Amino acid sequence: MRKHILIIILAVSIACLMIIPQVYGDEKAEHNCTKCHQITNSEAQDILKEGIPDAKVLEAGPGPVKGLWEVAFDSKGQKGIVYISFSKELVVSGAVFNLKTKTNLTGDRLYSLNRVDISQIPLGDALVMGDKNAKHKVVVFDDPD
Protein backbone atom coordinates (compact mmCIF):
# COMPACT_ATOMS: atom_id res chain seq x y z
CA MET A 1 0.00 0.00 0.00
CA ARG A 2 2.79 2.41 0.94
CA LYS A 3 4.59 1.49 -2.27
CA HIS A 4 1.53 2.52 -4.36
CA ILE A 5 1.19 5.84 -2.49
CA LEU A 6 4.88 6.57 -3.03
CA ILE A 7 4.54 5.85 -6.76
CA ILE A 8 1.48 8.13 -7.01
CA ILE A 9 3.28 10.96 -5.18
CA LEU A 10 6.30 10.54 -7.44
CA ALA A 11 4.11 10.60 -10.58
CA VAL A 12 2.27 13.75 -9.41
CA SER A 13 5.59 15.44 -8.59
CA ILE A 14 7.01 14.72 -12.05
CA ALA A 15 3.81 15.97 -13.69
CA CYS A 16 4.00 19.22 -11.66
CA LEU A 17 7.62 19.76 -12.66
CA MET A 18 6.64 19.43 -16.30
CA ILE A 19 3.66 21.82 -16.00
CA ILE A 20 5.19 24.61 -13.87
CA PRO A 21 7.43 26.10 -16.60
CA GLN A 22 4.45 26.28 -18.96
CA VAL A 23 2.19 27.97 -16.41
CA TYR A 24 4.64 30.37 -14.79
CA GLY A 25 6.82 31.05 -17.80
CA ASP A 26 10.06 29.56 -18.92
CA GLU A 27 12.88 32.10 -19.31
CA LYS A 28 13.75 30.56 -22.66
CA ALA A 29 10.21 31.03 -23.95
CA GLU A 30 9.70 34.20 -25.96
CA HIS A 31 6.64 36.23 -25.10
CA ASN A 32 6.01 39.65 -26.60
CA CYS A 33 4.56 41.63 -23.68
CA THR A 34 3.98 44.66 -25.91
CA LYS A 35 1.05 42.87 -27.52
CA CYS A 36 -0.90 43.26 -24.25
CA HIS A 37 0.80 46.36 -22.79
CA GLN A 38 0.73 49.64 -24.68
CA ILE A 39 1.85 53.20 -24.00
CA THR A 40 1.31 56.34 -26.05
CA ASN A 41 3.38 59.50 -26.06
CA SER A 42 0.53 61.37 -24.35
CA GLU A 43 0.29 58.72 -21.59
CA ALA A 44 4.04 58.96 -21.04
CA GLN A 45 3.73 62.77 -21.01
CA ASP A 46 1.06 62.58 -18.28
CA ILE A 47 3.20 60.23 -16.20
CA LEU A 48 6.36 62.33 -16.57
CA LYS A 49 4.70 65.66 -15.78
CA GLU A 50 4.54 64.61 -12.12
CA GLY A 51 8.34 64.52 -11.82
CA ILE A 52 9.53 66.58 -14.79
CA PRO A 53 6.79 69.17 -15.47
CA ASP A 54 8.48 70.82 -18.48
CA ALA A 55 9.43 67.54 -20.21
CA LYS A 56 8.19 67.03 -23.75
CA VAL A 57 8.03 63.36 -24.73
CA LEU A 58 9.78 62.73 -28.05
CA GLU A 59 9.00 59.02 -28.28
CA ALA A 60 7.93 56.09 -26.13
CA GLY A 61 8.50 52.45 -26.98
CA PRO A 62 9.75 49.12 -25.69
CA GLY A 63 12.83 49.38 -23.51
CA PRO A 64 15.91 47.18 -23.31
CA VAL A 65 14.49 45.43 -20.22
CA LYS A 66 11.28 43.40 -20.31
CA GLY A 67 8.54 45.18 -18.41
CA LEU A 68 9.88 48.68 -19.00
CA TRP A 69 9.02 51.29 -21.61
CA GLU A 70 11.82 53.55 -22.81
CA VAL A 71 10.75 57.19 -22.97
CA ALA A 72 12.91 59.78 -24.71
CA PHE A 73 12.14 63.34 -23.67
CA ASP A 74 13.36 66.91 -24.03
CA SER A 75 13.56 69.24 -21.04
CA LYS A 76 14.97 72.76 -21.36
CA GLY A 77 16.82 71.80 -24.53
CA GLN A 78 18.41 68.69 -23.00
CA LYS A 79 17.39 65.24 -24.19
CA GLY A 80 17.06 62.44 -21.68
CA ILE A 81 15.75 58.92 -21.21
CA VAL A 82 13.68 57.40 -18.43
CA TYR A 83 11.99 54.04 -18.14
CA ILE A 84 8.33 53.54 -17.17
CA SER A 85 7.09 50.20 -15.87
CA PHE A 86 4.33 48.38 -17.73
CA SER A 87 2.12 49.02 -14.68
CA LYS A 88 2.69 52.77 -15.33
CA GLU A 89 3.29 53.27 -11.61
CA LEU A 90 7.11 53.35 -11.56
CA VAL A 91 9.59 55.63 -13.30
CA VAL A 92 13.24 54.55 -13.40
CA SER A 93 15.99 57.03 -14.16
CA GLY A 94 19.51 55.80 -14.77
CA ALA A 95 21.71 53.82 -17.10
CA VAL A 96 21.04 50.27 -18.23
CA PHE A 97 24.23 48.26 -18.82
CA ASN A 98 24.61 45.01 -20.71
CA LEU A 99 27.21 43.10 -18.72
CA LYS A 100 27.85 40.53 -21.44
CA THR A 101 28.71 43.08 -24.12
CA LYS A 102 29.96 45.70 -21.63
CA THR A 103 27.86 48.41 -23.26
CA ASN A 104 25.82 51.23 -21.79
CA LEU A 105 22.49 50.78 -23.56
CA THR A 106 21.09 54.04 -22.22
CA GLY A 107 24.23 55.93 -23.26
CA ASP A 108 24.11 54.46 -26.76
CA ARG A 109 20.46 55.49 -27.08
CA LEU A 110 21.19 59.03 -25.83
CA TYR A 111 24.02 59.29 -28.35
CA SER A 112 21.68 58.34 -31.19
CA LEU A 113 19.06 60.84 -29.97
CA ASN A 114 21.58 63.70 -29.89
CA ARG A 115 23.38 62.82 -33.11
CA VAL A 116 23.48 65.69 -35.61
CA ASP A 117 23.34 65.02 -39.36
CA ILE A 118 26.08 67.32 -40.63
CA SER A 119 24.66 67.23 -44.16
CA GLN A 120 21.61 69.15 -42.84
CA ILE A 121 23.70 72.09 -41.59
CA PRO A 122 23.63 74.97 -44.10
CA LEU A 123 27.25 75.86 -44.84
CA GLY A 124 26.69 78.24 -47.76
CA ASP A 125 27.94 81.31 -45.86
CA ALA A 126 30.52 79.41 -43.80
CA LEU A 127 34.17 80.40 -43.55
CA VAL A 128 36.22 77.46 -44.78
CA MET A 129 39.71 76.82 -43.46
CA GLY A 130 41.80 74.20 -45.21
CA ASP A 131 40.68 71.86 -47.97
CA LYS A 132 36.90 72.07 -48.42
CA ASN A 133 36.93 68.61 -50.05
CA ALA A 134 38.71 66.96 -47.12
CA LYS A 135 37.49 63.52 -46.03
CA HIS A 136 36.95 64.62 -42.41
CA LYS A 137 35.43 67.98 -41.51
CA VAL A 138 35.00 69.91 -38.29
CA VAL A 139 32.15 72.39 -37.96
CA VAL A 140 32.63 75.10 -35.35
CA PHE A 141 29.79 77.37 -34.26
CA ASP A 142 30.72 80.74 -32.85
CA ASP A 143 28.90 83.90 -31.86
CA PRO A 144 30.92 86.91 -33.02
CA ASP A 145 29.22 89.23 -30.55
N, C-alpha and C positions, 0 to 999 in steps of 0.2 A: 504494500500500500504506500509506504513512504517512498519507494522507488518510483512509483507512478506520479506522485505529487512532485518529486524532484524533477522528473522529466518534463512535466507540464510547466513548472516554474522556469526551467531552462528554455523551453520553447517560447514561452511568452516573453522572456527577457531578450532573446535573439530577435523576435519579431519587433519589439520596441526599438531595439538598436537600429533596425533597418528602416523604421518609419520616422524616427525623430529627425534625421537630417532633411527629410522631405517636408515635414510639417514646420520645423523651426528654421529652415534655411541652411543650405550647405554653402560654405564660403566659396566653393568652386562654381556653384551655380550662378549664372548670370541672370539678374533681374533688373529691368530698367524701371527704376522708381519714378522717373519723370513722366511715365505714362499715367500714373495716378496723381502725382503731386505737380502742381503748376504754380508759377509766379509770374506776374506781369510787372512791367516797369513801374506802373502806378502803385501796385501793392508794395513793391520794394521802397518806393518813394515815401509812402505812408508809414512804413516801419522805420525807415531811417530818420524821418523828421523828428522823432522823439529824441534821438541822440545827436544828430547832426542837422539842425533845422535848415541850414542854407544849402544842403547837398542836393544836387540835381543828378538823378540816376541816368547814366548813359546807356547801360545795358544790364540785364539780369538773365542768368542762365545757369545750367548745371555747373557745379564746382568740381574741383579735383578730388573731393572727398565725398563719398556717398552720404546722402542725407543733408548736404549743404548746398545752397545756391550761392553762386559767385555774383556779387553785385559791384559793378564798376560805377563810380560816381565822380562828380566834379564839385569841389567846394572851394570857393574863393580862388579859382584859377588852378587849383592843384587837383590832380586826379588821384584817386585812391581806390582800394578794393576792400570790401568786407564780405563776410559770409553770413548768410541767414539760414537758420535751420528749416527743414521741411515743415516743422510745426509752426513756423513763423513767430516763435516766441523768444528765440535766442539770436543774438547778433555776435559774431566772432570777428575780432579785429586782430590781425597778426599774420605772420608769414607761415605758409605751408611748405615744408621741405620734404622732398623725396629722398629718403636715406639710401635707397639702392643706387640711384643715379647721382646722388649728391648735388641735386639742383634745387634752387629756391623757386618753386612753382609760382608763388605770388609775385616774386621779383621779376620773373620772366614775363608774366602777364602785364605787370605795370610797365615794363620796358616796351612791350608791344603797344600798349595804350598811348604812351607818350612819344612814340616814334614819329619823326617828321619826314615826310616825303619831300626830299630836296628838289625834285623836279617840279613841285608845285609852288616853289618860292620864285616870285618874279625878280629876275636879275637884270632886266633891261637897262636900268639906270645905275647898276652897280659899278663900283670901282674895282677893276681887276688888277691884281698884282701877280706877276708870273705868267706862266703859260695857261691861257684860257682853255686849252684843249687837254690839259693834264688829266691823267687817269684818276687821281684823287684830288678832291677839292675841299676847301675849308670855307665856310660861310660865316662871317663875323657881322653881328648886328651892333651898331653903335648909335648913340644919340649925340649929335654934334653940339647940342646946347648944353 
